[in-house]
Amino acid sequence: MDMKLRGKAWKFGDDMNTDLIIPGKYLELTDPEEMARHAMEGVDPGFSERVKPGDIVVGGRNFGCGSSREHAPLALKHVGVGAVVAESFARIFYRNAVNIGLPALECPDITDAVEEGDTIEIDLTGGVIRNTRTGSQLRFTPLPDFLVEVLNEGGLAAYLRKHMDEW
């Protein structure tokens, strides 16, 4: 995984729950590529057709609240989203995102600094988000080295499979 990301911002509001990210009627899906076809369907039905690889979801407070299933971050990752940046995350969504290798970054002022369609650049290890339209920069807590390793391996399960022999 490249530690510097660049993509178009897709902006969503506060309390974006997992049923909006991928509606509950798709719970029976097990193929992440099929889940991806329904990403953000509950709030923007055409999202999966318009989003491009590396684009970035920007959210308000409590992003990913609701159910504990991994479908929501899986749908976002497999539709091509490079990262989710939000004011704050529901804890279970954040953990699920890390587990499947999708960067989830908390940045308290992100919704004021970014408009839908802006191009933003993220330095995951430097802790900087830059809006290329305005030139403004926001800081977030840089990812710790161990989390960068987990993301580089594609998530927690892939990381553990690769490194189990080291313990």
C-alpha positions as CSV (number, residue, x, y, z in Angstrom):
1,M,0.0,0.0,0.0
2,D,1.2,3.4,-0.9
3,M,1.5,5.6,2.2
4,K,0.6,8.7,0.2
5,L,-2.9,8.6,-1.2
6,R,-4.6,11.0,-3.6
7,G,-8.2,10.9,-4.7
8,K,-11.5,12.6,-5.2
9,A,-13.5,13.3,-2.1
10,W,-17.0,11.8,-1.7
11,K,-18.5,13.6,1.3
12,F,-21.1,12.2,3.6
13,G,-22.6,13.5,6.9
14,D,-22.8,12.5,10.5
15,D,-24.1,9.2,11.8
16,M,-23.5,7.4,8.5
17,N,-24.6,3.9,9.6
18,T,-23.7,0.6,8.1
19,D,-27.1,0.1,6.6
20,L,-26.6,3.2,4.5
21,I,-23.1,2.1,3.5
22,I,-24.5,-1.3,2.4
23,P,-28.2,-2.0,3.1
24,G,-29.0,-4.9,5.3
25,K,-30.8,-6.8,2.5
26,Y,-27.3,-7.7,1.2
27,L,-26.3,-9.4,4.4
28,E,-26.3,-12.8,2.6
29,L,-23.6,-11.7,0.2
30,T,-20.2,-13.3,0.9
31,D,-18.3,-12.1,-2.2
32,P,-16.6,-8.7,-1.6
33,E,-16.8,-7.8,-5.3
34,E,-20.6,-8.3,-5.2
35,M,-20.8,-6.2,-2.0
36,A,-18.9,-3.5,-3.7
37,R,-21.7,-3.1,-6.3
38,H,-23.9,-1.9,-3.4
39,A,-21.5,0.4,-1.6
40,M,-23.2,3.5,-0.3
41,E,-26.4,2.4,-2.0
42,G,-28.5,3.4,1.0
43,V,-27.6,7.1,0.6
44,D,-26.2,7.4,-3.0
45,P,-27.5,4.5,-5.3
46,G,-25.1,5.4,-8.1
47,F,-21.9,5.7,-6.0
48,S,-20.5,2.3,-7.0
49,E,-20.7,3.2,-10.7
50,R,-19.1,6.6,-10.3
51,V,-16.3,6.1,-7.7
52,K,-12.8,5.6,-9.0
53,P,-10.0,3.5,-7.5
54,G,-8.2,5.5,-4.8
55,D,-11.1,7.9,-4.2
56,I,-11.6,8.9,-0.6
57,V,-14.8,8.9,1.5
58,V,-15.1,11.8,3.8
59,G,-17.5,11.5,6.7
60,G,-18.8,13.5,9.7
61,R,-19.1,12.3,13.2
62,N,-19.8,8.7,14.2
63,F,-19.1,7.2,10.7
64,G,-20.0,3.5,10.5
65,C,-22.4,3.3,13.4
66,G,-24.9,0.5,13.5
67,S,-24.2,-3.2,13.0
68,S,-20.9,-4.9,13.7
69,R,-20.7,-6.7,10.4
70,E,-17.7,-6.3,8.1
71,H,-19.8,-5.8,5.0
72,A,-19.6,-2.0,5.2
73,P,-15.8,-1.6,5.1
74,L,-15.5,-4.5,2.7
75,A,-17.9,-2.9,0.2
76,L,-15.9,0.4,0.4
77,K,-12.5,-1.3,0.0
78,H,-13.6,-3.5,-2.9
79,V,-15.3,-0.7,-4.8
80,G,-11.9,1.0,-4.8
81,V,-12.1,3.5,-1.9
82,G,-8.5,4.2,-0.9
83,A,-9.3,5.5,2.6
84,V,-12.1,6.8,4.8
85,V,-11.5,10.1,6.6
86,A,-14.1,11.1,9.2
87,E,-14.5,13.5,12.1
88,S,-14.9,10.3,14.3
89,F,-15.8,6.6,13.8
90,A,-18.0,4.1,15.5
91,R,-15.5,1.9,17.2
92,I,-16.6,-1.4,15.5
93,F,-16.4,0.1,12.0
94,Y,-12.9,1.4,12.7
95,R,-11.7,-2.0,13.9
96,N,-13.3,-3.8,11.0
97,A,-11.7,-1.3,8.6
98,V,-8.3,-2.0,10.1
99,N,-9.0,-5.8,10.1
100,I,-9.7,-5.8,6.3
101,G,-6.9,-3.3,5.4
102,L,-8.9,-0.1,4.7
103,P,-7.3,3.0,6.2
104,A,-9.7,4.8,8.5
105,L,-8.4,8.2,9.7
106,E,-9.9,10.5,12.3
107,C,-9.6,14.2,11.4
108,P,-11.8,16.5,13.5
109,D,-12.2,19.4,11.0
110,I,-12.3,17.4,7.7
111,T,-16.0,18.2,6.8
112,D,-15.3,21.9,7.0
113,A,-12.1,21.7,4.9
114,V,-13.3,19.5,2.1
115,E,-16.2,19.8,-0.4
116,E,-17.6,17.0,-2.5
117,G,-15.4,16.5,-5.6
118,D,-12.2,18.1,-4.1
119,T,-9.0,16.2,-4.7
120,I,-7.3,15.5,-1.4
121,E,-3.9,14.0,-0.7
122,I,-3.2,12.0,2.4
123,D,0.2,11.2,3.9
124,L,-0.7,8.3,6.2
125,T,2.6,8.2,8.0
126,G,3.2,12.0,8.1
127,G,-0.3,12.8,9.4
128,V,-1.2,15.4,6.8
129,I,-4.3,15.8,4.6
130,R,-4.0,18.4,1.9
131,N,-6.9,19.8,-0.2
132,T,-5.4,20.5,-3.6
133,R,-8.3,23.0,-4.5
134,T,-7.7,25.3,-1.5
135,G,-4.2,24.4,-0.5
136,S,-5.3,23.9,3.1
137,Q,-3.8,21.3,5.2
138,L,-5.1,19.4,8.2
139,R,-3.2,17.3,10.6
140,F,-4.3,13.9,12.1
141,T,-2.4,11.5,14.3
142,P,-0.1,9.6,12.0
143,L,-0.6,5.9,11.8
144,P,1.8,3.9,14.1
145,D,4.3,1.7,12.4
146,F,2.5,-1.6,13.4
147,L,-0.8,-0.3,11.8
148,V,1.1,0.6,8.6
149,E,2.4,-2.9,8.5
150,V,-1.1,-4.4,9.0
151,L,-2.5,-2.1,6.2
152,N,0.5,-3.0,3.9
153,E,-0.3,-6.7,4.4
154,G,-3.9,-6.2,3.4
155,G,-5.5,-6.4,6.9
156,L,-5.1,-8.2,10.1
157,A,-5.8,-11.8,8.9
158,A,-3.2,-11.4,6.1
159,Y,-0.7,-9.9,8.5
160,L,-1.1,-12.7,11.0
161,R,-0.8,-15.4,8.3
162,K,2.4,-13.9,7.2
163,H,4.0,-13.3,10.6
164,M,2.7,-16.1,12.8
165,D,6.0,-18.0,12.5
166,E,7.9,-15.0,14.0
167,W,6.2,-15.4,17.3
